[in-house]
Amino acid sequence: MSAFDLLKSFFVYSDLEKRLLEDYGDPPLIVKHSQIRKISVPLEQTSSTSSTTTTTTTTTTNNSPVKPSTQLTLNLRVVHIRHYRGHKLPPLPLVLCLHGLGGQLNQFHDLIDHLTHFAEVVAFDLPGHGRSQAPTEWAAYTPEFLTRTALAVLQATADEPGREVVILAHSMGCMLATAVARALGIRCLGIIAICPPVDIEPGLAALQPKLGYMPTWMFTVFRNIDKLGGLTSPSVERMISPHTKGTKESQTVREKQLRWNLQVNAVAWMKTAYYLRASTKEDWAKVECPVLLIGAEDDAVTPPGNVKTIASWLGPKARSTMLHPAVAPKEAIEALPMNAGKAAQETDEPISSSSSDASSSSPVVTPKDDNEEEPIEPTILHDAGHMCLVEKPEVVSGLISDFIAKYVDVKLSLGWQLAFLASKKDKWSLKNENKWRQVEAVSDLIEGTHFRAMKTLRQDDAEHSPSRVEALYPDITDIIDISRETPPYDPSTFTHIVYHKFPTVSKLPPSRDEVSRYIALVDNILQRNPDAVIGTHCHYGFNRTGFFLCCYMIERLGFTIKKALLAFRNARNPGIKHSHFIDELYVRYEL
């Protein structure tokens, strides 16, 4: 690029930059729940020039004066999304999102969208970032002030004092997470640290002393040089994995990253970077809650080896913790039929016959020994860069869900919550029967497979009974019933369809062992009859059914995750409904 083009870039946006800046880029979910809120945060030192600072004098309980405190009142963009079913559930922790240097809460959008299905979420733009006010005081950019800002946001959004918190942090946000966790004490139940730093990058470390007196125009020159090249500029390349280049998904991610880079407030970035320091070995060692560390193979900002280094720094409570059984809640188990588990407790094998005992069901899952501990292993994502939370949102979401349900609080599991709510009502109440009737009975044959997906049958039903299925779908040779309950039909009334009972727990993604046994069962069926057409059903035939079928397509038929999900959706619209089932597929088959 010529000197003229470089000079021009200082004053004129390119066509691509103009297009990206036409709107701020807030996703609809963020727009709906965003507010600019006035948050007062204590300053370490007073500033006589600030029009937003106020000084107040407080007293102790014995009326003796204490040191005046200086408050800086800021207009911060805060997103607060309450769990839409929270009022029907036991008290739940909330999730606090902390972004990194030059970032904004929009970078968490995909994860926030996932989390809101089972948790209350709070996210905010740090001072001078995103849509939040950029204060003039240098002290407003210190790590201590940013930590107090996070605590002040929590205090302003929590409905009751003492609310328990799970921290989700990215990059520099991980440094704040350790400080916030220490301030919260036992209220902090867990930390998810994505691409955490262990030190300051050498280039930035060399620049830090100069940022205190560097003119803004000089820093702007460096920024303009860094963003030359648009979607392939150094400012974008260092954040995104090169393995995704050329794909449609990469184009979208790169446009987002370039927009975020263009929206950075130069002065705020300089002041924040000036005070930036990494959490030390001692800082991490003081964390006493479970910690999930996620790195990215192609991260050019925070090397993937950081997660293993930090894992070695963590104290014993953060590295491993008591196991929480990710099973249906006690209320849901108690609501099962009295004979649930009887036959399956006697054998581990699925029941296969044309006249199987209809009362067979899977055993109730019992919790593991309360004293059993399991280490929390750090994860490094393949083909992902520093913005892996945007590049691989399904995988990251799945990892977060697994971690929270297993190590933090099983109640923060969509499966647990759905089971809890389901336990409060009869599956065959009028409401649920009407819902069942509105669901398509049997799907088309899934392209490239031997599968049809179904909803459960009902004996003597005019539209979907054993006799009707055999009459309307003569190609079906076998039915695998994966529901846990005694089926509401008599399998012995099938005349040519072979019935197989393969009980699994509802609302929870099938375990790896269950998937292996399901695949073995299908293999046996096809070995017996290579032309078999296999119907699989749970209650409605979307989530567990779709999960098993997608697993078979991936493991046996060579489908990609996306191709398997699409094939199932094309045959049985709208496909797998529960996001945590989809996330689990990505966790199992992409990592």
Summary of the structure (lengths in Angstrom):
residues: 591
radius of gyration: 27.5
end to end distance: 40.0
largest distance: 88.8
contacts: 1946
relative contact order: 0.09
helix: 43%
strand: 15%
